[in-house]
Amino acid sequence: MIALRGKILVLIALLLWPVAAPAKVTLTFYSRELGVYFPHAFVRVTGATDAEPDKQLDINYGFTAKSVTPAVLLGPVGGEILAANPTYVRRSDSHFSLVLTDAQYATVLAVVEKWRALPQPSYDLHHANCVFFVGDVARALGMTVDDSNRKLMSRPRSYIINLIRLNPGVGTITAGGKAERALNAAH
C-alpha cells in the first residue's frame, strides 16, 4: 500500500512539474502615417527563439534616410536601418503579427542585414524607402506583396492595409478601412 501511495505521489508531482513553454518569436508590422519622425513603416520582433529561450527579444527595424533633408526629394541619399525608441513604437499603429519559427526569424534578420549592407546612397523616396523595406520582409516570409502601386509605396499605413488584403488571415480591416492587429500562426 505504501509503495502504491509513493507511486501516486510521484505521478502527481510529475504532472504538476512546470514544463517550459515553447519559445516563440512574434513579428509585428507597424506604421506611423507621415510626420517628422522616421521610419514610417517598420517591424518589431518580440519573444524568444527556441535556440535561446532565455534571451528575450524586443527590437524593431525600419529603413530610413540617414539625414532627412530636402535632398531626399531629389534622389538617392544615405540610408540606414534604424530602431525606433519605445515611445515612438507605442505611438505607432500595430497592424498585424506573425508567430515565426527560428528559421523565419533568421530570414527576417537576413533581410535586415541585406538592407543594412546596401551600397550608399541607398535610400530613395521612390524606390527604396521604409515601405519597400517592410514589403521585402513580408515577401521573404512568403507573403503576397504588391510593390507596383507607386501611390502605396509612399503611404505606410495604406501599404500595410493592402498587405492584409493580399494575405487573408493575417489581420482584419474594419468598416472604416483601418487595420486591426490580429495574432495568427506562422504564415
Rosetta blueprint (number, residue, H / E / L):
1 M L
2 I H
3 A H
4 L H
5 R H
6 G H
7 K H
8 I H
9 L H
10 V H
11 L H
12 I H
13 A H
14 L H
15 L H
16 L H
17 W L
18 P L
19 V L
20 A L
21 A L
22 P L
23 A L
24 K L
25 V E
26 T E
27 L E
28 T E
29 F E
30 Y E
31 S E
32 R L
33 E L
34 L L
35 G L
36 V L
37 Y L
38 F L
39 P L
40 H L
41 A E
42 F E
43 V E
44 R E
45 V E
46 T E
47 G E
48 A L
49 T L
50 D L
51 A L
52 E L
53 P L
54 D L
55 K L
56 Q L
57 L E
58 D E
59 I E
60 N E
61 Y E
62 G E
63 F E
64 T E
65 A E
66 K L
67 S L
68 V L
69 T L
70 P H
71 A H
72 V H
73 L H
74 L L
75 G L
76 P L
77 V E
78 G L
79 G E
80 E E
81 I E
82 L E
83 A L
84 A L
85 N L
86 P H
87 T H
88 Y H
89 V H
90 R H
91 R L
92 S L
93 D E
94 S E
95 H E
96 F E
97 S E
98 L E
99 V E
100 L E
101 T L
102 D H
103 A H
104 Q H
105 Y H
106 A H
107 T H
108 V H
109 L H
110 A H
111 V H
112 V H
113 E H
114 K H
115 W H
116 R H
117 A L
118 L L
119 P L
120 Q L
121 P L
122 S L
123 Y E
124 D E
125 L L
126 H L
127 H L
128 A E
129 N L
130 C H
131 V H
132 F H
133 F H
134 V H
135 G H
136 D H
137 V H
138 A H
139 R H
140 A H
141 L L
142 G L
143 M L
144 T L
145 V L
146 D L
147 D L
148 S L
149 N L
150 R L
151 K L
152 L H
153 M H
154 S H
155 R L
156 P H
157 R H
158 S H
159 Y H
160 I H
161 I H
162 N H
163 L H
164 I H
165 R H
166 L H
167 N L
168 P L
169 G L
170 V L
171 G L
172 T E
173 I E
174 T L
175 A L
176 G L
177 G L
178 K L
179 A E
180 E E
181 R L
182 A L
183 L E
184 N E
185 A L
186 A L
187 H L
